[in-house]
Amino acid sequence: MTASAGVRRVLIVANRTAATPTLLDQVRRFAAEEATAFSLLIPDAQKSAQTDWTLDRALPLLERAARGPVQGLTGAADPFEAIRDATANGDFDEIIVSTLPKRVSQWLRRDLPRRVATLGIPVTVVTSEQGRRARDKMGVPPPGGIGGGGF
């Protein structure tokens, strides 16, 4: 826990899985454990229609699960660089990497969670089988090649 603020700071890294039940459940658990401030980082999709949708639709759901505001951030094209930049500018106590299953996730194929762990911040990986179904249910258009998909 961050001693100065008395609040744990968690960076959520997600794109297509930002509003899945699996991630929302994890956010609820973290929020129930202790006072937690959340930030959602969407790497690999700088200011696109997909990013706008994710922020517009996912943030209210995450805020409900977090029982408070969630800061929305966008990042560099490379997910690791985006996370490294965000953690250099913020005092995060933990990182949640939310991704699709290994069979379709570019992030897992690139070994992103292990690479992020080298930053010295604890990493929790949330893998959602329901990423596509949740996106489709909420009326989101297919990603259309943004970042190679699978995030």
N, C-alpha and C positions, 0 to 999 in steps of 0.2 A: 504494500500500500504506500502511496505517496505520502510521506510524513508531513510535508508542509501543508497540503490541502486537506488531509484526512479523508480523501476520496480516491479509490482505485480508478485508474485511467486505462481504458481498454480500447485498442484500435481494432476495429472490425474491417477485414479486407475481403471484399466480395464484389461480384458484378452480377451475373445472372442468378445467383443464389441469395441475393440480398434480402429477399422477403420470403424465404422458404420456412416452413414450419420448424424444421430442424434447427436453423439458426435462431429463429425467434424463441424457441424453447431454451437454447443455450443462453441467450441474452436475459431471459426471465430468471434463469438460475443464478447467473452472475449478479443481477440486480437484487435478488432475494438474499444472497449471501452477505453483502455489505454495500455501502454507498458506492456507486460506480458511475463514472462519467464515460460515455461511449462516443466514439467518432467512427463514421463509416468512410472508408477509403475505397474509391473505385479506380483501380489502376487500369491501364491498357485501354482506356476509352475516354480520352480527354474531350470534354464538352461536345458530345455527340447526342443524337436523338436517344440512343440507348442510355447514356449517362443521365440525361434529363429525366427519362422515365424512371430510372432507378431511384434517383433522388426524390422525385415527386411522389412516387408510389411506395417505395420501401421505407423512406424516413418516417412517415407517420406510423407504420406498423412497428418499426424498430422502437420508436419513441413510446408507443403503448407498452411494448414488452419491457423496455428499460425503465418505465415509470418516470420519464423525464426527457429532456431534449437530447437529441443526437446530432452532433456536428457532421455535416456532409463535406467530404474532401474528394478532389479528383487528383490523379497522379500521372506520372510519366508513362510512356508506352510500355516500358519494361516493368513488370510487376515488382520485381525485387528492388529496382531503383526507386519506384514510387514508395515502397514501404520504408526503404532506407531514408529517403528524403523526409517522409512524415515523422519517423521516429527521431530524426536529427533535430526537428523543429518542435517536437512535443515530448512531454515527459510521460511516456506510456509504461504501465506496469505489466501489461500482457497484450498479446496479439491473438485475435481469432482469425484464422484463415478459413473462409467458407468457400467450398468448391463443389463441383459436380463429382460423380464417381470417377475412379481412376480410368475406367475404360474410355471416358470422353474428356477428361480434364487435362488441359494443356499445363495448368499450374502443377499438378501432381507429376506429370511426365517430365517437367522441368525441375522437379525436386524442390519446388518453392518452399515448402515448410522447413526442410532441413537447412536451406540457405538462409531463411529468415532467422532460424534459431542461432545462427552465427552472430547475430546482432546483440546477443546477450539478454534478450527479453523472452520470457516464457511464451510458448506458442501452443495454442489449442487449435486442432484441425477439426472442422465440422464438415462432414461430407453428406451431401443431400442427394438422395435418389429422386427427390421430388422437385428438383430445380426447374425442369422443363414444364412439368404439370402446373406448378404454382405460377410460373410466368404466363403460361397459356390461359390459365383460369382468370388471371387479372387483366387479360386483354393486351398483352405485350406482343409487339411484332417480333418475329424471329430476329436474331442478332445480325444477320446479313453480313457476316464476315468480319465483324468488329473483333479485332485482336485474335483471330484464329479460333474463337469459340472455346467452349468447355470450361468456363470459369464459374 
